[in-house]
Amino acid sequence: MGFISWIILGLVAGAIAKFILPGRDPGGIVVTTLIGIAGSFVGGWLSSTVLDRPVTTSFYDPATWIAAIAGAFVLLVAYRILFGNSRD
């Protein structure tokens, strides 16, 4: 998968992670989108190194999508814990 595919996957993974974890984020939609993109990279990296599940070249591999969504979810939770709700 190319770099652009990971960005698209990250955008979708970030939206799905945001759907799973609703509420107001400290940084808004832009930061949530960037967290989704970063989460897809982190999830793919962890999947290939820790779980010994190499990231395939197919954009439609379910394991790749699950890893990206999980990575985005974890980063979104960590971001909320670290920075709290600063939009009050």
PDB file with SEQRES, HELIX, SHEET and CRYST1 records, atoms N, CA, C and O in Angstrom:
SEQRES   1 A   88  MET GLY PHE ILE SER TRP ILE ILE LEU GLY LEU VAL ALA          
SEQRES   2 A   88  GLY ALA ILE ALA LYS PHE ILE LEU PRO GLY ARG ASP PRO          
SEQRES   3 A   88  GLY GLY ILE VAL VAL THR THR LEU ILE GLY ILE ALA GLY          
SEQRES   4 A   88  SER PHE VAL GLY GLY TRP LEU SER SER THR VAL LEU ASP          
SEQRES   5 A   88  ARG PRO VAL THR THR SER PHE TYR ASP PRO ALA THR TRP          
SEQRES   6 A   88  ILE ALA ALA ILE ALA GLY ALA PHE VAL LEU LEU VAL ALA          
SEQRES   7 A   88  TYR ARG ILE LEU PHE GLY ASN SER ARG ASP                      
HELIX    1 AA1 PHE A    3  ILE A   20  1                                  18    
HELIX    2 AA2 GLY A   28  THR A   49  1                                  22    
HELIX    3 AA3 PRO A   62  PHE A   83  1                                  22    
CRYST1    1.000    1.000    1.000  90.00  90.00  90.00 P 1           1          
ATOM      1  N   MET A   1       0.833  -1.170   0.000  1.00  0.00           N  
ATOM      2  CA  MET A   1       0.000   0.000   0.000  1.00  0.00           C  
ATOM      3  C   MET A   1       0.880   1.236   0.000  1.00  0.00           C  
ATOM      4  O   MET A   1       1.912   1.281   0.671  1.00  0.00           O  
ATOM      5  N   GLY A   2       0.469   2.221  -0.747  1.00  0.00           N  
ATOM      6  CA  GLY A   2       1.243   3.438  -0.828  1.00  0.00           C  
ATOM      7  C   GLY A   2       0.919   4.425   0.287  1.00  0.00           C  
ATOM      8  O   GLY A   2       0.019   4.206   1.098  1.00  0.00           O  
ATOM      9  N   PHE A   3       1.661   5.494   0.303  1.00  0.00           N  
ATOM     10  CA  PHE A   3       1.517   6.522   1.327  1.00  0.00           C  
ATOM     11  C   PHE A   3       0.137   7.166   1.275  1.00  0.00           C  
ATOM     12  O   PHE A   3      -0.469   7.412   2.318  1.00  0.00           O  
ATOM     13  N   ILE A   4      -0.364   7.441   0.075  1.00  0.00           N  
ATOM     14  CA  ILE A   4      -1.685   8.058  -0.082  1.00  0.00           C  
ATOM     15  C   ILE A   4      -2.776   7.105   0.414  1.00  0.00           C  
ATOM     16  O   ILE A   4      -3.760   7.549   1.006  1.00  0.00           O  
ATOM     17  N   SER A   5      -2.611   5.827   0.183  1.00  0.00           N  
ATOM     18  CA  SER A   5      -3.588   4.846   0.668  1.00  0.00           C  
ATOM     19  C   SER A   5      -3.647   4.850   2.187  1.00  0.00           C  
ATOM     20  O   SER A   5      -4.726   4.737   2.768  1.00  0.00           O  
ATOM     21  N   TRP A   6      -2.486   4.981   2.839  1.00  0.00           N  
ATOM     22  CA  TRP A   6      -2.469   5.033   4.303  1.00  0.00           C  
ATOM     23  C   TRP A   6      -3.146   6.295   4.816  1.00  0.00           C  
ATOM     24  O   TRP A   6      -3.796   6.263   5.861  1.00  0.00           O  
ATOM     25  N   ILE A   7      -3.004   7.404   4.101  1.00  0.00           N  
ATOM     26  CA  ILE A   7      -3.668   8.631   4.516  1.00  0.00           C  
ATOM     27  C   ILE A   7      -5.179   8.492   4.380  1.00  0.00           C  
ATOM     28  O   ILE A   7      -5.922   8.899   5.274  1.00  0.00           O  
ATOM     29  N   ILE A   8      -5.635   7.924   3.280  1.00  0.00           N  
ATOM     30  CA  ILE A   8      -7.073   7.702   3.097  1.00  0.00           C  
ATOM     31  C   ILE A   8      -7.594   6.733   4.149  1.00  0.00           C  
ATOM     32  O   ILE A   8      -8.651   6.956   4.739  1.00  0.00           O  
ATOM     33  N   LEU A   9      -6.860   5.673   4.379  1.00  0.00           N  
ATOM     34  CA  LEU A   9      -7.232   4.710   5.411  1.00  0.00           C  
ATOM     35  C   LEU A   9      -7.275   5.391   6.779  1.00  0.00           C  
ATOM     36  O   LEU A   9      -8.164   5.111   7.584  1.00  0.00           O  
ATOM     37  N   GLY A  10      -6.330   6.274   7.040  1.00  0.00           N  
ATOM     38  CA  GLY A  10      -6.302   7.002   8.304  1.00  0.00           C  
ATOM     39  C   GLY A  10      -7.486   7.936   8.471  1.00  0.00           C  
ATOM     40  O   GLY A  10      -8.022   8.065   9.572  1.00  0.00           O  
ATOM     41  N   LEU A  11      -7.899   8.584   7.402  1.00  0.00           N  
ATOM     42  CA  LEU A  11      -9.073   9.449   7.465  1.00  0.00           C  
ATOM     43  C   LEU A  11     -10.322   8.657   7.833  1.00  0.00           C  
ATOM     44  O   LEU A  11     -11.107   9.073   8.684  1.00  0.00           O  
ATOM     45  N   VAL A  12     -10.490   7.529   7.190  1.00  0.00           N  
ATOM     46  CA  VAL A  12     -11.654   6.682   7.474  1.00  0.00           C  
ATOM     47  C   VAL A  12     -11.541   6.075   8.866  1.00  0.00           C  
ATOM     48  O   VAL A  12     -12.529   6.022   9.599  1.00  0.00           O  
ATOM     49  N   ALA A  13     -10.356   5.619   9.236  1.00  0.00           N  
ATOM     50  CA  ALA A  13     -10.154   5.031  10.566  1.00  0.00           C  
ATOM     51  C   ALA A  13     -10.403   6.066  11.652  1.00  0.00           C  
ATOM     52  O   ALA A  13     -10.987   5.741  12.686  1.00  0.00           O  
ATOM     53  N   GLY A  14      -9.977   7.293  11.442  1.00  0.00           N  
ATOM     54  CA  GLY A  14     -10.230   8.357  12.401  1.00  0.00           C  
ATOM     55  C   GLY A  14     -11.712   8.645  12.556  1.00  0.00           C  
ATOM     56  O   GLY A  14     -12.189   8.883  13.666  1.00  0.00           O  
ATOM     57  N   ALA A  15     -12.442   8.624  11.449  1.00  0.00           N  
ATOM     58  CA  ALA A  15     -13.890   8.848  11.510  1.00  0.00           C  
ATOM     59  C   ALA A  15     -14.583   7.706  12.251  1.00  0.00           C  
ATOM     60  O   ALA A  15     -15.504   7.945  13.032  1.00  0.00           O  
ATOM     61  N   ILE A  16     -14.153   6.488  12.015  1.00  0.00           N  
ATOM     62  CA  ILE A  16     -14.749   5.338  12.705  1.00  0.00           C  
ATOM     63  C   ILE A  16     -14.401   5.374  14.191  1.00  0.00           C  
ATOM     64  O   ILE A  16     -15.256   5.098  15.033  1.00  0.00           O  
ATOM     65  N   ALA A  17     -13.157   5.709  14.521  1.00  0.00           N  
ATOM     66  CA  ALA A  17     -12.757   5.811  15.928  1.00  0.00           C  
ATOM     67  C   ALA A  17     -13.542   6.920  16.626  1.00  0.00           C  
ATOM     68  O   ALA A  17     -13.923   6.771  17.787  1.00  0.00           O  
ATOM     69  N   LYS A  18     -13.785   8.020  15.934  1.00  0.00           N  
ATOM     70  CA  LYS A  18     -14.573   9.115  16.492  1.00  0.00           C  
ATOM     71  C   LYS A  18     -16.021   8.676  16.702  1.00  0.00           C  
ATOM     72  O   LYS A  18     -16.657   9.083  17.674  1.00  0.00           O  
ATOM     73  N   PHE A  19     -16.539   7.856  15.806  1.00  0.00           N  
ATOM     74  CA  PHE A  19     -17.899   7.333  15.951  1.00  0.00           C  
ATOM     75  C   PHE A  19     -17.993   6.403  17.158  1.00  0.00           C  
ATOM     76  O   PHE A  19     -18.988   6.420  17.883  1.00  0.00           O  
ATOM     77  N   ILE A  20     -16.958   5.594  17.372  1.00  0.00           N  
ATOM     78  CA  ILE A  20     -16.936   4.671  18.506  1.00  0.00           C  
ATOM     79  C   ILE A  20     -16.793   5.441  19.819  1.00  0.00           C  
ATOM     80  O   ILE A  20     -17.361   5.049  20.838  1.00  0.00           O  
ATOM     81  N   LEU A  21     -16.038   6.528  19.792  1.00  0.00           N  
ATOM     82  CA  LEU A  21     -15.757   7.321  20.987  1.00  0.00           C  
ATOM     83  C   LEU A  21     -16.305   8.737  20.788  1.00  0.00           C  
ATOM     84  O   LEU A  21     -15.543   9.659  20.497  1.00  0.00           O  
ATOM     85  N   PRO A  22     -17.619   8.915  20.941  1.00  0.00           N  
ATOM     86  CA  PRO A  22     -18.198  10.243  20.682  1.00  0.00           C  
ATOM     87  C   PRO A  22     -17.850  11.227  21.792  1.00  0.00           C  
ATOM     88  O   PRO A  22     -17.359  10.847  22.855  1.00  0.00           O  
ATOM     89  N   GLY A  23     -18.110  12.464  21.525  1.00  0.00           N  
ATOM     90  CA  GLY A  23     -17.852  13.520  22.491  1.00  0.00           C  
ATOM     91  C   GLY A  23     -17.000  14.594  21.864  1.00  0.00           C  
ATOM     92  O   GLY A  23     -16.564  14.479  20.718  1.00  0.00           O  
ATOM     93  N   ARG A  24     -16.770  15.635  22.626  1.00  0.00           N  
ATOM     94  CA  ARG A  24     -15.980  16.752  22.136  1.00  0.00           C  
ATOM     95  C   ARG A  24     -14.500  16.478  22.345  1.00  0.00           C  
ATOM     96  O   ARG A  24     -14.067  16.076  23.424  1.00  0.00           O  
ATOM     97  N   ASP A  25     -13.751  16.702  21.301  1.00  0.00           N  
ATOM     98  CA  ASP A  25     -12.302  16.534  21.370  1.00  0.00           C  
ATOM     99  C   ASP A  25     -11.649  17.882  21.610  1.00  0.00           C  
ATOM    100  O   ASP A  25     -12.164  18.910  21.169  1.00  0.00           O  
ATOM    101  N   PRO A  26     -10.522  17.887  22.303  1.00  0.00           N  
ATOM    102  CA  PRO A  26      -9.846  19.148  22.592  1.00  0.00           C  
ATOM    103  C   PRO A  26      -9.427  19.921  21.342  1.00  0.00           C  
ATOM    104  O   PRO A  26      -9.390  21.151  21.373  1.00  0.00           O  
ATOM    105  N   GLY A  27      -9.113  19.238  20.254  1.00  0.00           N  
ATOM    106  CA  GLY A  27      -8.592  19.921  19.078  1.00  0.00           C  
ATOM    107  C   GLY A  27      -9.566  20.072  17.936  1.00  0.00           C  
ATOM    108  O   GLY A  27      -9.243  20.723  16.943  1.00  0.00           O  
ATOM    109  N   GLY A  28     -10.731  19.501  18.039  1.00  0.00           N  
ATOM    110  CA  GLY A  28     -11.700  19.611  16.962  1.00  0.00           C  
ATOM    111  C   GLY A  28     -11.480  18.599  15.850  1.00  0.00           C  
ATOM    112  O   GLY A  28     -10.761  17.615  16.021  1.00  0.00           O  
ATOM    113  N   ILE A  29     -12.100  18.851  14.723  1.00  0.00           N  
ATOM    114  CA  ILE A  29     -12.120  17.902  13.601  1.00  0.00           C  
ATOM    115  C   ILE A  29     -10.741  17.764  12.950  1.00  0.00           C  
ATOM    116  O   ILE A  29     -10.373  16.674  12.513  1.00  0.00           O  
ATOM    117  N   VAL A  30      -9.986  18.844  12.882  1.00  0.00           N  
ATOM    118  CA  VAL A  30      -8.677  18.780  12.229  1.00  0.00           C  
ATOM    119  C   VAL A  30      -7.727  17.881  13.012  1.00  0.00           C  
ATOM    120  O   VAL A  30      -7.045  17.034  12.433  1.00  0.00           O  
ATOM    121  N   VAL A  31      -7.684  18.066  14.326  1.00  0.00           N  
ATOM    122  CA  VAL A  31      -6.797  17.252  15.155  1.00  0.00           C  
ATOM    123  C   VAL A  31      -7.261  15.798  15.160  1.00  0.00           C  
ATOM    124  O   VAL A  31      -6.438  14.884  15.130  1.00  0.00           O  
ATOM    125  N   THR A  32      -8.575  15.582  15.197  1.00  0.00           N  
ATOM    126  CA  THR A  32      -9.098  14.216  15.153  1.00  0.00           C  
ATOM    127  C   THR A  32      -8.714  13.531  13.850  1.00  0.00           C  
ATOM    128  O   THR A  32      -8.395  12.342  13.844  1.00  0.00           O  
ATOM    129  N   THR A  33      -8.742  14.269  12.747  1.00  0.00           N  
ATOM    130  CA  THR A  33      -8.335  13.715  11.459  1.00  0.00           C  
ATOM    131  C   THR A  33      -6.852  13.365  11.463  1.00  0.00           C  
ATOM    132  O   THR A  33      -6.465  12.296  10.991  1.00  0.00           O  
ATOM    133  N   LEU A  34      -6.028  14.252  11.990  1.00  0.00           N  
ATOM    134  CA  LEU A  34      -4.590  13.971  12.056  1.00  0.00           C  
ATOM    135  C   LEU A  34      -4.287  12.794  12.975  1.00  0.00           C  
ATOM    136  O   LEU A  34      -3.384  12.002  12.705  1.00  0.00           O  
ATOM    137  N   ILE A  35      -5.045  12.684  14.062  1.00  0.00           N  
ATOM    138  CA  ILE A  35      -4.879  11.536  14.958  1.00  0.00           C  
ATOM    139  C   ILE A  35      -5.272  10.247  14.243  1.00  0.00           C  
ATOM    140  O   ILE A  35      -4.632   9.214  14.440  1.00  0.00           O  
ATOM    141  N   GLY A  36      -6.306  10.293  13.424  1.00  0.00           N  
ATOM    142  CA  GLY A  36      -6.696   9.115  12.649  1.00  0.00           C  
ATOM    143  C   GLY A  36      -5.618   8.681  11.677  1.00  0.00           C  
ATOM    144  O   GLY A  36      -5.355   7.488  11.528  1.00  0.00           O  
ATOM    145  N   ILE A  37      -4.991   9.643  11.016  1.00  0.00           N  
ATOM    146  CA  ILE A  37      -3.914   9.320  10.082  1.00  0.00           C  
ATOM    147  C   ILE A  37      -2.720   8.736  10.838  1.00  0.00           C  
ATOM    148  O   ILE A  37      -2.150   7.725  10.427  1.00  0.00           O  
ATOM    149  N   ALA A  38      -2.347   9.381  11.946  1.00  0.00           N  
ATOM    150  CA  ALA A  38      -1.238   8.866  12.749  1.00  0.00           C  
ATOM    151  C   ALA A  38      -1.575   7.492  13.317  1.00  0.00           C  
ATOM    152  O   ALA A  38      -0.714   6.614  13.384  1.00  0.00           O  
ATOM    153  N   GLY A  39      -2.825   7.309  13.726  1.00  0.00           N  
ATOM    154  CA  GLY A  39      -3.252   6.017  14.263  1.00  0.00           C  
ATOM    155  C   GLY A  39      -3.171   4.901  13.248  1.00  0.00           C  
ATOM    156  O   GLY A  39      -2.854   3.763  13.595  1.00  0.00           O  
ATOM    157  N   SER A  40      -3.454   5.213  11.999  1.00  0.00           N  
ATOM    158  CA  SER A  40      -3.350   4.168  10.979  1.00  0.00           C  
ATOM    159  C   SER A  40      -1.898   3.735  10.790  1.00  0.00           C  
ATOM    160  O   SER A  40      -1.619   2.551  10.602  1.00  0.00           O  
ATOM    161  N   PHE A  41      -0.979   4.689  10.841  1.00  0.00           N  
ATOM    162  CA  PHE A  41       0.436   4.335  10.743  1.00  0.00           C  
ATOM    163  C   PHE A  41       0.892   3.550  11.969  1.00  0.00           C  
ATOM    164  O   PHE A  41       1.594   2.546  11.842  1.00  0.00           O  
ATOM    165  N   VAL A  42       0.495   4.006  13.151  1.00  0.00           N  
ATOM    166  CA  VAL A  42       0.879   3.315  14.386  1.00  0.00           C  
ATOM    167  C   VAL A  42       0.271   1.913  14.430  1.00  0.00           C  
ATOM    168  O   VAL A  42       0.951   0.944  14.766  1.00  0.00           O  
ATOM    169  N   GLY A  43      -1.003   1.817  14.090  1.00  0.00           N  
ATOM    170  CA  GLY A  43      -1.665   0.501  14.082  1.00  0.00           C  
ATOM    171  C   GLY A  43      -1.027  -0.461  13.098  1.00  0.00           C  
ATOM    172  O   GLY A  43      -0.841  -1.636  13.413  1.00  0.00           O  
ATOM    173  N   GLY A  44      -0.692   0.020  11.916  1.00  0.00           N  
ATOM    174  CA  GLY A  44      -0.017  -0.827  10.934  1.00  0.00           C  
ATOM    175  C   GLY A  44       1.359  -1.255  11.384  1.00  0.00           C  
ATOM    176  O   GLY A  44       1.758  -2.402  11.186  1.00  0.00           O  
ATOM    177  N   TRP A  45       2.091  -0.325  11.997  1.00  0.00           N  
ATOM    178  CA  TRP A  45       3.423  -0.651  12.494  1.00  0.00           C  
ATOM    179  C   TRP A  45       3.351  -1.669  13.617  1.00  0.00           C  
ATOM    180  O   TRP A  45       4.110  -2.639  13.627  1.00  0.00           O  
ATOM    181  N   LEU A  46       2.435  -1.455  14.573  1.00  0.00           N  
ATOM    182  CA  LEU A  46       2.292  -2.408  15.676  1.00  0.00           C  
ATOM    183  C   LEU A  46       1.833  -3.777  15.183  1.00  0.00           C  
ATOM    184  O   LEU A  46       2.280  -4.807  15.687  1.00  0.00           O  
ATOM    185  N   SER A  47       0.952  -3.781  14.212  1.00  0.00           N  
ATOM    186  CA  SER A  47       0.483  -5.043  13.660  1.00  0.00           C  
ATOM    187  C   SER A  47       1.622  -5.837  13.028  1.00  0.00           C  
ATOM    188  O   SER A  47       1.689  -7.059  13.156  1.00  0.00           O  
ATOM    189  N   SER A  48       2.502  -5.131  12.354  1.00  0.00           N  
ATOM    190  CA  SER A  48       3.587  -5.840  11.676  1.00  0.00           C  
ATOM    191  C   SER A  48       4.735  -6.215  12.611  1.00  0.00           C  
ATOM    192  O   SER A  48       5.404  -7.223  12.382  1.00  0.00           O  
ATOM    193  N   THR A  49       4.976  -5.429  13.652  1.00  0.00           N  
ATOM    194  CA  THR A  49       6.118  -5.729  14.523  1.00  0.00           C  
ATOM    195  C   THR A  49       5.736  -6.559  15.740  1.00  0.00           C  
ATOM    196  O   THR A  49       6.377  -7.571  16.023  1.00  0.00           O  
ATOM    197  N   VAL A  50       4.713  -6.151  16.453  1.00  0.00           N  
ATOM    198  CA  VAL A  50       4.361  -6.832  17.702  1.00  0.00           C  
ATOM    199  C   VAL A  50       3.558  -8.105  17.441  1.00  0.00           C  
ATOM    200  O   VAL A  50       3.839  -9.154  18.020  1.00  0.00           O  
ATOM    201  N   LEU A  51       2.570  -8.005  16.576  1.00  0.00           N  
ATOM    202  CA  LEU A  51       1.701  -9.155  16.316  1.00  0.00           C  
ATOM    203  C   LEU A  51       2.225 -10.062  15.222  1.00  0.00           C  
ATOM    204  O   LEU A  51       1.634 -11.106  14.945  1.00  0.00           O  
ATOM    205  N   ASP A  52       3.326  -9.675  14.599  1.00  0.00           N  
ATOM    206  CA  ASP A  52       3.934 -10.438  13.513  1.00  0.00           C  
ATOM    207  C   ASP A  52       2.934 -10.708  12.392  1.00  0.00           C  
ATOM    208  O   ASP A  52       2.927 -11.779  11.786  1.00  0.00           O  
ATOM    209  N   ARG A  53       2.090  -9.710  12.133  1.00  0.00           N  
ATOM    210  CA  ARG A  53       1.107  -9.774  11.049  1.00  0.00           C  
ATOM    211  C   ARG A  53       1.486  -8.702  10.045  1.00  0.00           C  
ATOM    212  O   ARG A  53       1.129  -7.537  10.219  1.00  0.00           O  
ATOM    213  N   PRO A  54       2.208  -9.081   8.990  1.00  0.00           N  
ATOM    214  CA  PRO A  54       2.668  -8.060   8.044  1.00  0.00           C  
ATOM    215  C   PRO A  54       1.496  -7.356   7.353  1.00  0.00           C  
ATOM    216  O   PRO A  54       0.464  -7.959   7.058  1.00  0.00           O  
ATOM    217  N   VAL A  55       1.692  -6.084   7.113  1.00  0.00           N  
ATOM    218  CA  VAL A  55       0.683  -5.298   6.414  1.00  0.00           C  
ATOM    219  C   VAL A  55       0.738  -5.691   4.944  1.00  0.00           C  
ATOM    220  O   VAL A  55       1.783  -5.616   4.298  1.00  0.00           O  
ATOM    221  N   THR A  56      -0.400  -6.108   4.441  1.00  0.00           N  
ATOM    222  CA  THR A  56      -0.441  -6.576   3.056  1.00  0.00           C  
ATOM    223  C   THR A  56      -0.478  -5.399   2.097  1.00  0.00           C  
ATOM    224  O   THR A  56      -0.609  -4.244   2.502  1.00  0.00           O  
ATOM    225  N   THR A  57      -0.360  -5.715   0.836  1.00  0.00           N  
ATOM    226  CA  THR A  57      -0.411  -4.682  -0.186  1.00  0.00           C  
ATOM    227  C   THR A  57      -1.840  -4.368  -0.588  1.00  0.00           C  
ATOM    228  O   THR A  57      -2.067  -3.451  -1.378  1.00  0.00           O  
ATOM    229  N   SER A  58      -2.797  -5.096  -0.070  1.00  0.00           N  
ATOM    230  CA  SER A  58      -4.195  -4.887  -0.423  1.00  0.00           C  
ATOM    231  C   SER A  58      -4.823  -3.832   0.481  1.00  0.00           C  
ATOM    232  O   SER A  58      -4.688  -3.883   1.704  1.00  0.00           O  
ATOM    233  N   PHE A  59      -5.500  -2.891  -0.127  1.00  0.00           N  
ATOM    234  CA  PHE A  59      -6.186  -1.833   0.613  1.00  0.00           C  
ATOM    235  C   PHE A  59      -7.394  -2.381   1.355  1.00  0.00           C  
ATOM    236  O   PHE A  59      -7.831  -1.788   2.341  1.00  0.00           O  
ATOM    237  N   TYR A  60      -7.936  -3.490   0.904  1.00  0.00           N  
ATOM    238  CA  TYR A  60      -9.177  -4.049   1.450  1.00  0.00           C  
ATOM    239  C   TYR A  60      -8.962  -5.193   2.436  1.00  0.00           C  
ATOM    240  O   TYR A  60      -9.891  -5.960   2.692  1.00  0.00           O  
ATOM    241  N   ASP A  61      -7.770  -5.325   2.990  1.00  0.00           N  
ATOM    242  CA  ASP A  61      -7.483  -6.374   3.954  1.00  0.00           C  
ATOM    243  C   ASP A  61      -8.125  -6.017   5.300  1.00  0.00           C  
ATOM    244  O   ASP A  61      -7.817  -4.966   5.860  1.00  0.00           O  
ATOM    245  N   PRO A  62      -9.015  -6.873   5.830  1.00  0.00           N  
ATOM    246  CA  PRO A  62      -9.695  -6.552   7.098  1.00  0.00           C  
ATOM    247  C   PRO A  62      -8.744  -6.366   8.276  1.00  0.00           C  
ATOM    248  O   PRO A  62      -8.994  -5.523   9.137  1.00  0.00           O  
ATOM    249  N   ALA A  63      -7.668  -7.129   8.330  1.00  0.00           N  
ATOM    250  CA  ALA A  63      -6.713  -6.989   9.434  1.00  0.00           C  
ATOM    251  C   ALA A  63      -6.044  -5.620   9.412  1.00  0.00           C  
ATOM    252  O   ALA A  63      -5.782  -5.041  10.466  1.00  0.00           O  
ATOM    253  N   THR A  64      -5.768  -5.105   8.235  1.00  0.00           N  
ATOM    254  CA  THR A  64      -5.171  -3.777   8.114  1.00  0.00           C  
ATOM    255  C   THR A  64      -6.139  -2.711   8.612  1.00  0.00           C  
ATOM    256  O   THR A  64      -5.736  -1.780   9.310  1.00  0.00           O  
ATOM    257  N   TRP A  65      -7.411  -2.845   8.256  1.00  0.00           N  
ATOM    258  CA  TRP A  65      -8.419  -1.883   8.695  1.00  0.00           C  
ATOM    259  C   TRP A  65      -8.612  -1.934  10.207  1.00  0.00           C  
ATOM    260  O   TRP A  65      -8.734  -0.894  10.854  1.00  0.00           O  
ATOM    261  N   ILE A  66      -8.639  -3.127  10.764  1.00  0.00           N  
ATOM    262  CA  ILE A  66      -8.811  -3.266  12.220  1.00  0.00           C  
ATOM    263  C   ILE A  66      -7.616  -2.656  12.948  1.00  0.00           C  
ATOM    264  O   ILE A  66      -7.788  -1.973  13.958  1.00  0.00           O  
ATOM    265  N   ALA A  67      -6.416  -2.899  12.445  1.00  0.00           N  
ATOM    266  CA  ALA A  67      -5.222  -2.327  13.069  1.00  0.00           C  
ATOM    267  C   ALA A  67      -5.244  -0.808  12.986  1.00  0.00           C  
ATOM    268  O   ALA A  67      -4.877  -0.138  13.951  1.00  0.00           O  
ATOM    269  N   ALA A  68      -5.663  -0.253  11.862  1.00  0.00           N  
ATOM    270  CA  ALA A  68      -5.712   1.202  11.705  1.00  0.00           C  
ATOM    271  C   ALA A  68      -6.756   1.830  12.617  1.00  0.00           C  
ATOM    272  O   ALA A  68      -6.504   2.868  13.229  1.00  0.00           O  
ATOM    273  N   ILE A  69      -7.922   1.209  12.712  1.00  0.00           N  
ATOM    274  CA  ILE A  69      -8.981   1.732  13.575  1.00  0.00           C  
ATOM    275  C   ILE A  69      -8.566   1.634  15.038  1.00  0.00           C  
ATOM    276  O   ILE A  69      -8.798   2.560  15.815  1.00  0.00           O  
ATOM    277  N   ALA A  70      -7.956   0.521  15.412  1.00  0.00           N  
ATOM    278  CA  ALA A  70      -7.490   0.361  16.793  1.00  0.00           C  
ATOM    279  C   ALA A  70      -6.411   1.385  17.122  1.00  0.00           C  
ATOM    280  O   ALA A  70      -6.415   1.957  18.212  1.00  0.00           O  
ATOM    281  N   GLY A  71      -5.501   1.620  16.208  1.00  0.00           N  
ATOM    282  CA  GLY A  71      -4.461   2.621  16.429  1.00  0.00           C  
ATOM    283  C   GLY A  71      -5.039   4.020  16.578  1.00  0.00           C  
ATOM    284  O   GLY A  71      -4.616   4.778  17.450  1.00  0.00           O  
ATOM    285  N   ALA A  72      -6.002   4.365  15.733  1.00  0.00           N  
ATOM    286  CA  ALA A  72      -6.647   5.678  15.835  1.00  0.00           C  
ATOM    287  C   ALA A  72      -7.424   5.805  17.136  1.00  0.00           C  
ATOM    288  O   ALA A  72      -7.418   6.866  17.760  1.00  0.00           O  
ATOM    289  N   PHE A  73      -8.087   4.741  17.548  1.00  0.00           N  
ATOM    290  CA  PHE A  73      -8.848   4.752  18.793  1.00  0.00           C  
ATOM    291  C   PHE A  73      -7.925   4.966  19.992  1.00  0.00           C  
ATOM    292  O   PHE A  73      -8.214   5.782  20.867  1.00  0.00           O  
ATOM    293  N   VAL A  74      -6.823   4.236  20.027  1.00  0.00           N  
ATOM    294  CA  VAL A  74      -5.879   4.350  21.144  1.00  0.00           C  
ATOM    295  C   VAL A  74      -5.282   5.755  21.196  1.00  0.00           C  
ATOM    296  O   VAL A  74      -5.175   6.342  22.273  1.00  0.00           O  
ATOM    297  N   LEU A  75      -4.894   6.296  20.049  1.00  0.00           N  
ATOM    298  CA  LEU A  75      -4.334   7.646  20.046  1.00  0.00           C  
ATOM    299  C   LEU A  75      -5.372   8.699  20.435  1.00  0.00           C  
ATOM    300  O   LEU A  75      -5.037   9.679  21.100  1.00  0.00           O  
ATOM    301  N   LEU A  76      -6.620   8.507  20.031  1.00  0.00           N  
ATOM    302  CA  LEU A  76      -7.676   9.445  20.400  1.00  0.00           C  
ATOM    303  C   LEU A  76      -7.935   9.416  21.906  1.00  0.00           C  
ATOM    304  O   LEU A  76      -8.116  10.466  22.523  1.00  0.00           O  
ATOM    305  N   VAL A  77      -7.952   8.234  22.495  1.00  0.00           N  
ATOM    306  CA  VAL A  77      -8.127   8.111  23.948  1.00  0.00           C  
ATOM    307  C   VAL A  77      -6.942   8.749  24.674  1.00  0.00           C  
ATOM    308  O   VAL A  77      -7.131   9.477  25.648  1.00  0.00           O  
ATOM    309  N   ALA A  78      -5.729   8.481  24.207  1.00  0.00           N  
ATOM    310  CA  ALA A  78      -4.541   9.062  24.837  1.00  0.00           C  
ATOM    311  C   ALA A  78      -4.559  10.585  24.724  1.00  0.00           C  
ATOM    312  O   ALA A  78      -4.182  11.282  25.666  1.00  0.00           O  
ATOM    313  N   TYR A  79      -4.990  11.096  23.591  1.00  0.00           N  
ATOM    314  CA  TYR A  79      -5.061  12.546  23.403  1.00  0.00           C  
ATOM    315  C   TYR A  79      -6.070  13.170  24.367  1.00  0.00           C  
ATOM    316  O   TYR A  79      -5.816  14.226  24.947  1.00  0.00           O  
ATOM    317  N   ARG A  80      -7.202  12.515  24.530  1.00  0.00           N  
ATOM    318  CA  ARG A  80      -8.212  13.041  25.466  1.00  0.00           C  
ATOM    319  C   ARG A  80      -7.711  12.989  26.894  1.00  0.00           C  
ATOM    320  O   ARG A  80      -7.985  13.903  27.672  1.00  0.00           O  
ATOM    321  N   ILE A  81      -6.982  11.943  27.259  1.00  0.00           N  
ATOM    322  CA  ILE A  81      -6.458  11.833  28.626  1.00  0.00           C  
ATOM    323  C   ILE A  81      -5.390  12.911  28.875  1.00  0.00           C  
ATOM    324  O   ILE A  81      -5.374  13.545  29.930  1.00  0.00           O  
ATOM    325  N   LEU A  82      -4.511  13.107  27.905  1.00  0.00           N  
ATOM    326  CA  LEU A  82      -3.416  14.063  28.083  1.00  0.00           C  
ATOM    327  C   LEU A  82      -3.876  15.519  28.065  1.00  0.00           C  
ATOM    328  O   LEU A  82      -3.408  16.331  28.864  1.00  0.00           O  
ATOM    329  N   PHE A  83      -4.780  15.842  27.167  1.00  0.00           N  
ATOM    330  CA  PHE A  83      -5.143  17.246  26.986  1.00  0.00           C  
ATOM    331  C   PHE A  83      -6.532  17.597  27.485  1.00  0.00           C  
ATOM    332  O   PHE A  83      -6.888  18.774  27.528  1.00  0.00           O  
ATOM    333  N   GLY A  84      -7.319  16.613  27.861  1.00  0.00           N  
ATOM    334  CA  GLY A  84      -8.634  16.872  28.455  1.00  0.00           C  
ATOM    335  C   GLY A  84      -9.558  17.632  27.522  1.00  0.00           C  
ATOM    336  O   GLY A  84      -9.310  17.743  26.321  1.00  0.00           O  
ATOM    337  N   ASN A  85     -10.594  18.137  28.085  1.00  0.00           N  
ATOM    338  CA  ASN A  85     -11.581  18.880  27.309  1.00  0.00           C  
ATOM    339  C   ASN A  85     -11.295  20.372  27.449  1.00  0.00           C  
ATOM    340  O   ASN A  85     -11.849  21.035  28.326  1.00  0.00           O  
ATOM    341  N   SER A  86     -10.443  20.889  26.597  1.00  0.00           N  
ATOM    342  CA  SER A  86     -10.060  22.301  26.671  1.00  0.00           C  
ATOM    343  C   SER A  86     -11.025  23.210  25.927  1.00  0.00           C  
ATOM    344  O   SER A  86     -10.791  24.415  25.842  1.00  0.00           O  
ATOM    345  N   ARG A  87     -12.107  22.654  25.385  1.00  0.00           N  
ATOM    346  CA  ARG A  87     -13.057  23.456  24.634  1.00  0.00           C  
ATOM    347  C   ARG A  87     -14.210  23.953  25.490  1.00  0.00           C  
ATOM    348  O   ARG A  87     -15.217  24.404  24.944  1.00  0.00           O  
ATOM    349  N   ASP A  88     -14.102  23.887  26.801  1.00  0.00           N  
ATOM    350  CA  ASP A  88     -15.169  24.364  27.688  1.00  0.00           C  
ATOM    351  C   ASP A  88     -15.267  25.884  27.655  1.00  0.00           C  
ATOM    352  O   ASP A  88     -16.110  26.463  28.340  1.00  0.00           O  
TER     353      ASP A  88                                                      
END                                                                             
